[in-house]
Amino acid sequence: MLPFRVATTVIAAISSLIVTGLFVSYPAIVVAGETPGEDKSVKTVLHADLAGQVNPEGLMLSAGAYRRWSGKMDAAFDMPSSYFQTGFGLSVSPAYAKAAMHAEWQPALFAKFRLEYDVYRFFGQYGALLSFPSAGSKFGKGEVEALDGREEKAWGRRMLFQPTFSAKAGPVIIRNQTDLAYYGFSGIGPYFLDWEYDTLLKDNDFVAANRTQFLMKAWQGTGAASLFAGPYYEITHAVRADINRQRVGGLLYWVPADKLGASDRPRVYSQFGMNVRDRNRNGELYLILGVGFDVDL
């Protein structure tokens, strides 16, 4: 997500949407189960999301679709024990657009592997794409504001491999997810500010990120209606700049109903916490809010 000046107003608007029950989409923090009783061995799903964040400020509107081929249903969890899916998506912010294609394979309930290719188009405004002279450059809020007007219209690309492993210990769902990402940019450089991981990257550079989540079901309603909550820890490493960042915080994920109007699995999520190790925002708080839904075809 990329920063822009009216993000604070947008965050308030998102909060209003949550209160009034209007949902747009976000990829689920926990895997949402199938609607009970449905035969979904092959299905097509549309999804959309609206998500905003503070520190750094940003907003992203995304939409896409995927086609999933599922194996047998697991009776204990009421969801497929295995599946393979392919899909595409388009994300837009005031600063850039991103087109994405992915393939995802879940051979068993506890393991999932995703391969994704993204193409970025930076619009040359709102902090993207900014170049920095060295790996030691500061890129906090003040430094970014001082470079206003120096953004580049440029292209970017990313190849992402993302393995996810899950376990359940009593009522606690444990998820560990790793991002192994390779980036390329067409701008001036030599270092570029990437707002997805909030770090400096070179052209043809790697980022490794790992996050561990501990989630418990805090509320169970009718059908799929539920609320999950719990803490998480995240560490990110930019290879060529040798920049490390650590975060701790909490997650909330709420599915208020099986369906809401024509939408399936409406959801609201929040991620909040502190940058416990970050040379630009050490000790600062951050917040992400989002709303979303799927449509099963």
N, C-alpha and C positions, 0 to 999 in steps of 0.2 A: 504494500500500500504506500502511496506517496502523499507528501504533505501538501496542503493548500490552505489559504487564509481563512476560509469560511468553515473549516472543519468543526469548530466548537458549536456553531449553529446547527450543523448537520447532526452532530451527536445528540443534541437536544431533540431534534426531529425524530431520530431513531428511537430515543426513549419514549417519545409520544406514541410512535407506532407500536411499541411493545405494550404500552398501557392500554391502547385502544384495540389491540388484538389483530392488527393488520400485519401479516407475515410475508416477508420475502425470504430467500434461502441462504444457507451456509452448509458446507460439507460437515456431516455429523462428527462430533467429538467422539462419540461412541457409536458403534454400528447399530443402526436402527433395524429392528426385526421386521419380518414380513407381516402384513395384516393377517391375523389368524384365519385359517381356513382357505386362503387363496392358493391356487396352483400357479406358481410363478417360475417354472423351470426355465423359461425364456421370457424376458420382459424388456421393455424400453422405458426409460425414466427421463423426464425433463426436470431440470433443477435450476434455481436462481437464488442469488443471495445479495444482500446489502449489508455491508459491514463497515464500521468506522472505528478509528482508534485515536488515542491521545498519547502523546510523547513516544514517537513522533506523531503529529496529527496526520490524518489521512482518511480517505473514503474510497470504497471499491464496490462497484456494481458488477456482478458476474451472472452468467447464464450458460447453460450447456445441456448436453444429453449424453446418456450412455446406454449401451445394449449389454445385458447380462445374461449369461448362460449358467444356471445354477445346478448343483448336484442335489442329493437327497436332503430333506429337511431334518434338522436336529431337533428331536422331540423336547429335550430339556430346555433349549434356548429358543425354540420356535423360529429358527432362521436356517438358511442353507449352511451345511457344514463345509461346502466348497463352492467356488464359482470362478468364472473368467468373464471379464468385461472389457469393452473398448468404448471410448467416448471422446468428445471434443468440448471445448468451452471458449468463451470470449469474455474478457474482463476489461472494464473501462474505468479510469479515474480521470480527474482533470489533468493529470500529468503524463499518463501513458495509456496505451491499450496493449492487451496481451491475448494472443491466440494460442490455444493449447490442445494437444492431442495426447491421449494416454491409453495404456493397456494395464490391466490390474488382474492379478491371479491370487486367489485364496485357496491353497491346497487343503487347508484344515482350519478349524475355528481359531486356532491360536496363532496363525501366521498369514500374513498378507504381503504381497510384493507389487509395487507400482513402478512403471516406467513412463516418463512423461517428457515431451518435447515442447518447449514454449518459444514463441517469437514475440519480442517486445518492439513497440514503436513509441519512442519518447517524443513528446510534443514540444520540448524546449521551453518548458515553463514549470512553475510551482516546485522547483528544487530538483528537476530531472531533465536532462542527465548532467550532473555536475562532475567536473574533473578536479583532481587534487594532485599536487606535485610529488608526494612521497607517502610511504606506508605510515610514517609518523605524523601525518597531518591530522589536526583536530577536525572533527566533523559534527560537532554539537549544534544546538539550535542557533547560537549566535554566529558561528562560522558559516552555516548554511544561509542565514539571512544576509550576511555580508556579501555573498556571491549572487544575490538576486540579479537577474538579467544576464547571467553568464551560462545559463542552461543551454544544452545542445539538442538540436533535432537529430536523432540518431536511432540506430537499430541495436537490438540486443537479442541474445538467444540463450537458452538454458536447457541442458539435459539433466534430468533428475531421476535418480534411483532411490526409492523410498520403501525399505522393509519395515513392517510393523508386527510386533509380537504382543500377544495378549494372554493374560492368565486371570484366574478367579480364585481368591483366597477367602472363603466364607462369603460375606456380603461385599467384599472389595474387588473391584475390577482393576487390574493393573495393565497398563499399556506402555510399551516402549517403542518409540518411533525414531528412525534415523533418516536424515536427508543427506544424500551425497550428490552435490550439484556441481555442474561444470558450466561456466559462464563465458560468453564472448560479447564484446561491444565494438561498435564502429566509431566511437567518439575519439576525442583528443587524448585523454588520459594523462599520465600513465596509470593513475588510479581513479576509479569511479565510485561514487556513492550509490550503493544498492540499498533501497529502502525495504525490500522484502526481509532481509536479514539484518538491516541497519548496520552495515559495515562497509569497508573499503575493499574493492576488488580490482584486479588487473584484467586486461583482455586475456582470455584463455586462462582462467583462474578457477580454483576449486573452493567450495564451502562444505564443511561438515557440521551438521547440527543434530543434536540428540535431545529428546524430551521424554520424560517419564511422568505418567499420570496415575493417580490413585483415586478412583471414583466409586462412590457409593450411591445406591438408589435412596434418595431422601424422601421420595413420595411416589406412590403408585396409584393411578386412577383407573378408569375403565379402559380396556383394550391396551393400546400402546401408550396412553397418557402416562407420563412419568417425569420425574425431576432427578437429575444426577448432579452430584457436587463432590468436590475434593481438591487436594493440592496437586501441584506439579512442579517439576524442576527441569530447566533447559540450559544447555550449553552449546555455544556456537563458535566455530573456529574458521577464520578466513586464512587460507593456506599461505599465499604469497605475501600478504601483508602481515601475517603472524599476529592477528587480532583475535582475542578471546573475549567472549561475553557470557555471563551467567545470570539466570533469572530464576526467581522463585515466586510462586503465586498460587491462585486458586482458579477453579473452573466451575461454571454453572451451565447446565444443558437441560433445557425444558422442552418437552413435547406435550402441549396442552390437550391434544385430542388425536384420535386416529385420522380424522379428516376435518377440514375447515372449508366449507363451500366446495369448490372444485379441486382443492389442493389436498395432497396426501402428506401425512407426517409434518404438519407445521411445527416450527421449532424456533426457539430463542436461545442464544448463547451469550456468555460473557467470560472474558479472560482478564484477570487483573493481577497485579503483583509489583515486584520491585526488581530493579537492576542491581544485583548484589556485587557484580563485577563488570564494569563498563567504563572505559577511560573517558567517555564523553557524558554519560548519564549515571555515573556511579551513585547509588543510593536513591535515585529518582523513581517515582511510581509511574506505571503505565496502565492503560485500560483499553479493552477492545469490546465492542458491543455489536451484535448482529442478529438478524432475523431471517427466516427462510422457509421454503416449502419444496416438496417434490410434486410431480404430476405423473402418475403411472398410466402409460398408454396401453 
